[in-house]
Amino acid sequence: MRKETLGTWLIFVGVLAWVPYAILKWMMGLHPPVLPFLAVHLSGVIPGFILKRYTLLAGIMRKLKTQ
């Protein structure tokens, strides 16, 4: 699987972490803690962004090293 494809899937899963939170909060009227959902969200979105934009980030790092 390509890095970009894996990155897209990780972002997708990270964003989907908020679906159960929304169901619990707005449809069921509960007050779920935010931190578990935020942890899943960030653990998908941040690595997903890095994988999706790996070529761009690697180019920036190379330019910074040569300065």
CYANA upper distance limits for C-alpha pairs under 8 A (distance plus 0.5 A):
  1 MET  CA      5 THR  CA      7.13
  1 MET  CA      6 LEU  CA      7.12
  2 ARG  CA      6 LEU  CA      6.80
  3 LYS  CA      7 GLY  CA      6.48
  3 LYS  CA     51 LEU  CA      5.82
  3 LYS  CA     52 LYS  CA      6.74
  3 LYS  CA     54 TYR  CA      8.26
  4 GLU  CA      8 THR  CA      6.68
  4 GLU  CA     51 LEU  CA      6.33
  4 GLU  CA     52 LYS  CA      4.69
  4 GLU  CA     53 ARG  CA      7.77
  4 GLU  CA     54 TYR  CA      8.47
  5 THR  CA      9 TRP  CA      6.87
  5 THR  CA     52 LYS  CA      7.73
  6 LEU  CA     10 LEU  CA      6.69
  6 LEU  CA     48 GLY  CA      7.53
  6 LEU  CA     51 LEU  CA      7.64
  6 LEU  CA     52 LYS  CA      8.07
  7 GLY  CA     11 ILE  CA      6.72
  7 GLY  CA     47 PRO  CA      7.48
  7 GLY  CA     48 GLY  CA      4.26
  7 GLY  CA     49 PHE  CA      6.59
  7 GLY  CA     50 ILE  CA      7.76
  7 GLY  CA     51 LEU  CA      5.35
  7 GLY  CA     52 LYS  CA      5.19
  8 THR  CA     12 PHE  CA      6.64
  8 THR  CA     48 GLY  CA      6.64
  8 THR  CA     49 PHE  CA      8.30
  8 THR  CA     52 LYS  CA      7.01
  9 TRP  CA     13 VAL  CA      6.65
  9 TRP  CA     48 GLY  CA      7.81
 10 LEU  CA     14 GLY  CA      6.53
 10 LEU  CA     44 GLY  CA      5.24
 10 LEU  CA     45 VAL  CA      6.65
 10 LEU  CA     47 PRO  CA      7.75
 10 LEU  CA     48 GLY  CA      5.36
 11 ILE  CA     15 VAL  CA      6.66
 11 ILE  CA     44 GLY  CA      5.92
 11 ILE  CA     45 VAL  CA      4.92
 11 ILE  CA     46 ILE  CA      8.22
 11 ILE  CA     48 GLY  CA      5.62
 11 ILE  CA     49 PHE  CA      7.49
 12 PHE  CA     16 LEU  CA      6.66
 12 PHE  CA     44 GLY  CA      8.28
 12 PHE  CA     45 VAL  CA      8.27
 13 VAL  CA     17 ALA  CA      6.90
 13 VAL  CA     41 HIS  CA      8.06
 13 VAL  CA     44 GLY  CA      6.78
 13 VAL  CA     45 VAL  CA      8.47
 14 GLY  CA     18 TRP  CA      8.40
 14 GLY  CA     40 VAL  CA      6.60
 14 GLY  CA     41 HIS  CA      4.50
 14 GLY  CA     42 LEU  CA      7.00
 14 GLY  CA     43 SER  CA      7.41
 14 GLY  CA     44 GLY  CA      4.80
 14 GLY  CA     45 VAL  CA      5.75
 15 VAL  CA     19 VAL  CA      8.46
 15 VAL  CA     41 HIS  CA      6.41
 15 VAL  CA     44 GLY  CA      8.34
 15 VAL  CA     45 VAL  CA      7.79
 16 LEU  CA     41 HIS  CA      8.23
 17 ALA  CA     21 TYR  CA      7.84
 17 ALA  CA     37 PHE  CA      6.39
 17 ALA  CA     38 LEU  CA      8.37
 17 ALA  CA     40 VAL  CA      6.76
 17 ALA  CA     41 HIS  CA      6.15
 18 TRP  CA     22 ALA  CA      6.58
 18 TRP  CA     37 PHE  CA      6.88
 18 TRP  CA     41 HIS  CA      7.92
 19 VAL  CA     23 ILE  CA      6.73
 20 PRO  CA     24 LEU  CA      6.57
 21 TYR  CA     25 LYS  CA      6.50
 21 TYR  CA     32 PRO  CA      7.40
 21 TYR  CA     34 VAL  CA      8.34
 21 TYR  CA     37 PHE  CA      7.46
 22 ALA  CA     26 TRP  CA      6.13
 22 ALA  CA     27 MET  CA      7.69
 23 ILE  CA     27 MET  CA      5.47
 23 ILE  CA     28 MET  CA      6.88
 24 LEU  CA     28 MET  CA      5.55
 24 LEU  CA     29 GLY  CA      6.94
 24 LEU  CA     30 LEU  CA      6.05
 24 LEU  CA     31 HIS  CA      7.74
 24 LEU  CA     32 PRO  CA      7.23
 25 LYS  CA     29 GLY  CA      5.54
 25 LYS  CA     30 LEU  CA      5.40
 25 LYS  CA     31 HIS  CA      6.13
 25 LYS  CA     32 PRO  CA      7.09
 26 TRP  CA     30 LEU  CA      7.95
 33 PRO  CA     37 PHE  CA      8.33
 34 VAL  CA     38 LEU  CA      6.55
 35 LEU  CA     39 ALA  CA      6.46
 36 PRO  CA     40 VAL  CA      6.93
 37 PHE  CA     41 HIS  CA      6.56
 38 LEU  CA     42 LEU  CA      6.52
 39 ALA  CA     43 SER  CA      6.49
 40 VAL  CA     44 GLY  CA      6.81
 41 HIS  CA     45 VAL  CA      6.53
 42 LEU  CA     46 ILE  CA      6.13
 43 SER  CA     47 PRO  CA      7.12
 44 GLY  CA     48 GLY  CA      6.34
 45 VAL  CA     49 PHE  CA      6.44
 46 ILE  CA     50 ILE  CA      6.85
 47 PRO  CA     51 LEU  CA      6.63
 48 GLY  CA     52 LYS  CA      6.45
 49 PHE  CA     53 ARG  CA      6.49
 50 ILE  CA     54 TYR  CA      5.95
 50 ILE  CA     57 LEU  CA      8.03
 53 ARG  CA     57 LEU  CA      6.64
 54 TYR  CA     58 ALA  CA      6.39
 55 THR  CA     59 GLY  CA      6.68
 56 LEU  CA     60 ILE  CA      6.82
 57 LEU  CA     61 MET  CA      6.69
 58 ALA  CA     62 ARG  CA      6.64
 59 GLY  CA     63 LYS  CA      6.76
 60 ILE  CA     64 LEU  CA      6.70
 61 MET  CA     65 LYS  CA      6.69
 62 ARG  CA     66 THR  CA      6.93
 63 LYS  CA     67 GLN  CA      7.07
